[in-house]
């Protein structure tokens, strides 16, 4: 009798419950969060140890797998904030991880260097990396979400962190930044959207967080700036539009992400027009960018899985610029748009169907004669298939950054914190729909 190996057992995806599986993924994500009793050692920078509240983007580095030459053992402000949102919404037995997150955020702020540094060493000192103005906004949103669960001393720290973020953003929101993919510099739709969400949340807060007077000017400015990204067919992710080897760069999944983490409404038919192009970009066999795995998955009522943008050449394993593959975060975020929209339609009894969104709804068989109840059910069913594809291609629920576009096997760095967080966020939206 051969030895039983857990790796030989796979979940029966369509017979399993997504909410139940999310409970396991929460704790898989939590493994990447440092505490005073769970300390990481930096594999590249000798002697650097993690401080409580640090969130590893991934525990993978260049010598952890023979085919991977990427090092993700850092705390990205954006990724950490997105994980912190799920920690705040999850089944933590105590608030200590939230307290640690806030204190680590202040450590990073106080460490010197550029205030909007995108990534830090695991001890909270700046990494030699790009600057991105979405980070302070997302960090503020995460802290607002957990604020009521913090003890009074940490609430004071949290208020100071928020005040410092707002002080920085006052001088940054009209400026340019590196985008969330850390590739292009300019006016970022995603950054502007999360800044707008942050400013609106501060304005509406009931936590006694002071509301700066300049927000009344900043909010309409950002709303108008976001409209300027519409080109008649889709929202452009960066202005000026990139013209380098990454072109055309649009449609870009960060538009969908702007609806998940930012202020773009899921009923915005311009967003839905963009989302329709994103789906067909990788799911339509006639598309130049079609993923073969999506064709195979379709036969099993799974998927599709989505990538970042057309012609992406970062395969996640090396810097060789050799491939375009689906990402877990991209797929889960579009699924969440479906779930949120399903909930909106169920609540309002109205389908936001117009000339711009007709293609989006048509992909799911929704037309002018479809009832709101049927449209909501179709959206939820389509989202379920996308999350089920992630589970099916996962390594027993462990999620990497990417999946091979042909085979579907996981690739790039393993146990990506953002992959788990995006799955968890989508499932929470499903429960509400």
N, C-alpha and C positions, 0 to 999 in steps of 0.2 A: 504494500500500500504506500503510495507516494505521500510525501509530507504536504499537509494542507498549507497553502500560502494565501494570506489575505488578498494579495495583489491579483489573484486569479478570480476573485469574486467581484462582480460588477453590479451596480444598482440596476434594477429593472425600472428604467427611467419613467416610462409612461404609466407604470403602476405605482410609482412613488409620489409622495406629496411634496410639493416644492417648499411649503412652509416648514415641514418637518426637516427636510434636508438643509434648510437655511440655519436651523438650530446647530447643526454640526459645523457648518461653514463659519458661524460666528466664532467658535472656539479655535478653529484653524487660523482665522485672522488674528485672534487674540494672542497667539503664539509669537507674533511679531512685535508685541508691545512690551517694552522693558519696564521693570519695576526695581525696587531696592532689593528684592530677593530673586530676581531673574535678570541677570546681567549678561550683556553681549560684549564680546571682544572684537574690535575692528580688525579684520583679517589683513588689511593693507597698511593701516597706520598703527605701527607698533605702540603698545601701551595705552591706546585710547579705549576706554570702557564706556558703556552706555550709562546714561543717567535716567532715573525713573521718568516715564512719560515719553521717552523717545519711541517713535514708531518706525521700524525698519520698512523701507519700501519693499524689500525682499531680503531674505537671508542668503540669497545667492550671490556669489562673486566669481571671479574668473577662474579660480581653481576648484570650484565646487562641482563642476561637470566638464567633461572633456570637450564638449562642443560649445561651451559658453565662455565668452571672454569679456562679459559685462559685469560690472560691480554695482550692485544696488544696495549695499549695506550703508545706507545714509538715511537721514530723516528729511524727506521732502516736505516743505510746509504745506503744499496743496494736498498731497497724498495723506499726510498725517491728519489734516483737518477732516478730510472725507472719512477716514477711519474713525476719528473721534466722534463724528456724528452718529455712526453706527454703535459705538460704545455707549453713547448717551441714550440711544434708543433700545439697547439690548439688555440681556438678563444678567448684568453684573451684580454680584452679591453685595458689593460695597461701592462707594463712590471714590475709592482711592485712586483707581486708574484715571478718573476724570481730574482729580486734584493733581495728580502727577503730570497730566497733559498740560494743564494751565501753567504749572510751575516751570515745566520744560520750555513752554512757549516764551515765558519771560526770560529764561536763561538765554535762549536764542536771540531775543531782542537786545539783551544787554551785552552780547558777545562782541559787538563792534562789527565793522564792515558795512556793506550796503544793507539797508533795512529790509529790502525786498529780496534778499538772497533766496534763491529757490530751494537750496539744499544745504544741510548742515551735517557735520560729523555727528556721530552718535552720542558725543559728550556735550553737544550744543554749541560747538565752535564752528565758524563759517567754513564751508567748503569752497574751493576755487571753482565757481560755477556761475551760471547765468542769473540775472535778476528778473523777477516776474511779479507783476503787481496784482495778480489774482490771489497770491498767497495770503497777504494780510486780510483781504476781504473774506476769504473762506475760513481762515482761522477765527475771525470775529464771529461769523455765522455759527461755527461749531461751539464756541464758548457761550453764545447766547442760548443755544439749544440745551446746554448742560448746566446753565447758571444756577437754576433752582436746586440742583442736587449737590452743589458745592457748599462746604462749611463757610462760616462768615470770614475767617482769615483769607481763604482762597478766593472768595467773592471779591475781596478787596484787590487781590492780585489780578483777578480776571478783569475788573474794571480798569485797572492800570494798563493791562495789555491792550484792551479794546481802545482806550483813549490814545495810546501810542500808535496803534494801527490807523485810527481815524486821522490823527495828526499827519501821519505820512500820506495817507490817501488823499487828503485835501490838496496836496501839491502834486499828486501823481495821476489822478483819474483822467485828466485831460491829455496826458502824455502817452508816449509809446512804450512798448514793453516787448520782451520775448514772449512768444505764445506758449501755451501749455505744453506743446511738444518740444519746446526749447530749440526750435530750428529757425524761426523767422521773426524778424523784428519789425514792429509797426503798431498800428491800432488794432487791437485784438477784440473780436466780437465776444469771445468767451470772457476775457478779463473785464470788459465793460459790463457784461451781463451780471457777473458775480459781484462786481462793485455796486451796481444798481440794486441788486438783491440785498446786499449788506446795508446800504444806505436806507433802503425802505424798512428793513428790519429794525435798524436803530431808531428810526423815526417813530415806528409803531410800538416800541418796546414798553413794557410795563414793569421793568426790573429796576427802575430808578437809575438807569444808565443815562447820563446827560446826552441831550440831542444838540449837536452843534448847529448854529444858525445857518452855516454855509450849505447844509444838506438841502435846503429848500431850493437852492440854485443848482446844485450838483445833480439832483434827481432828474429834472426835466432836460438838463444838458445831456445826460447819458441816454435818456429815452430817445432824444432826437438823434444822437450819434449812432445808436443801434439801427435806426431806420436807414441811415446812410449806407449800411452794409448790403442792402437789398439791391440786386442788379436786374430785377424783373423776372428772374427765374429761380433764384435761390439767394440765401444770405451768404455773403463772402466772409470767410473767416478772418482774413487779414487785409488791411488797407495800408499802403498800396498793395495790390494783388501781387504775390510773389511771381517773379519772372525768371527764377533760376532753374536749376535742373529738377527741382521738385514740382514745377508747374505741370498741370494746371492748379493743383493744391485744393481745388474745390470741385464738387461739394465735399466738405470736411466734417467729420463726425463731431468736432467741437461745437458745432451749432446745436446738435442734439444735447450735448453735455451742458450747454448754456440754459437749456430748459430744465435740466435736472438740478443743477447747482446754482443757477442764476435766475434772472427775473423774466425770462421769456415764457409766456403762457403756452400751455400745450394746445390751446384752442387757436393760437395764432396760425392762420392758414398759410402764411409765408413760411413759418417753421415747418408745417406739414408738407408743403411743396418741396422744401429742402430735404426732409426726411424721406420722401418718396424717391427722390433721385439717389439718395444714399443707399436705400435698400436695393433698388434695381442695379446700381453700380456693381454690386457684388453677388446679387442673386439671379440676375437675368443672364441666361446662357449666351445671349447675343452681345453682352457687354464685353469690352476689351479687358475689364478688370474682374470678370467672373471667377469666383472661387470654385474649383471642381468639387470640393467637399460639400458645398451647398447643394450641388446637383444630387450627390449621393444621399445627403441627409433628407432632401425633399421626398425621396422615395420612402422614407421612414417617418414622414410627418414631423420632421425636426427642422429647426433653423428658420431662416438663414442666420449665419454669423457674419458680422461686419468688421471692416477694418477701420483705418483712420482717414485716408484720403486717396484719390486715384494716383496710382503709380508710386505709392510708398515703397521705399527701398530699404527701410530699416527692418531687418528680420529678427532682431532681438538677441541673436546669438553672438554676432561679431559686428565689426564696423565695415564689413565688406560691401555693404550697399547692394544686396543681392535679392531681396524678396519683398513681396507684399502679402501679408497674412492677416487672418481675422484676429481680433483682440477680444478678450472677455469683457473689458470695460465698455467697449463700443457696442457690443451685442446687448449687454444687460441694460445699458442706458437707453437704447431705442425701445427695448421691451418695457422699460419703466414709462416712457412716453405713452406707449400703448395703454398701459394700466391706468395711468393718470387720466388719459383722455376718456377711457371707458368709464371711469368714475364720474367725470364731469358730465358725460352724456347721460348716464343713469340718473344723476341728480337733477339736471336741468331739463331733460327730455328733449334736448336739441342737438342735432348733429351739425357741426360747423362745416357744412358742405358748400363750397363755392367753386368758381373756376380754378382757383389756385389749389385747393385741396382735393379736387376730384381725382387726380392721379393717386394720391395717398390712399384714399378710401377705396378706389377701384382695385388696388393691389390685394385687398382683403375681401373683395366681392361686395362692397358696400356702395349702394347707389342712392338715387333720389327716392326710390320706393322702399328702401330699407327702414324698418322701424327703429327708433332709438334703442329699444331693448335688444334687438337683433344686432345692431351696430356695436353696442357695448359688449355683447357676448363674443362677437367676431374679433374685436380688438383684444379681449382677454385671452381668447384661444390662440391668437397669433403670438402674443407675448409669451404664453406658456411654452409654445414650441421653441422659441428662441432660448429661453432659460433651460429647457430640457436638452437642447443641443449642447449647452455648456456643461451640464451634468454628464451627459453621455460621453463627451470627449475629455472630461476631467480624469485625473488619476485618483480614482476613489474619493471624489469631492475636493481633492487638492487642485487649486487653480494656478496655472502659470500666467504669464503675460499674454502669450499668443498661442495659436493653434496652427499647425501646418495647413496651408491652403489646399493641398492635394490629399494628404492622408488623414488630416484631422487630429493627428497626435499632438500632444502639447510640445511647445518649444519655447525658447527664450528662458528667462529666469523663472524659477519656480516659486510657488507660494507668494504671489504678488498681493500685497495688502489691499491695493485698490481693486483688484479683481474680486476679492471676497466682498469688500464694502459695496461695490456696485451691484452684486448679486443680492446682498441683503437689503439694500435700498429698494431694489425692484420688487422683491417679495413683500416688503412692507407696503408698497404702493398697491400690490395685488390684493392684499388683505383689505385695503380700504375701498377697492373697486367693487 
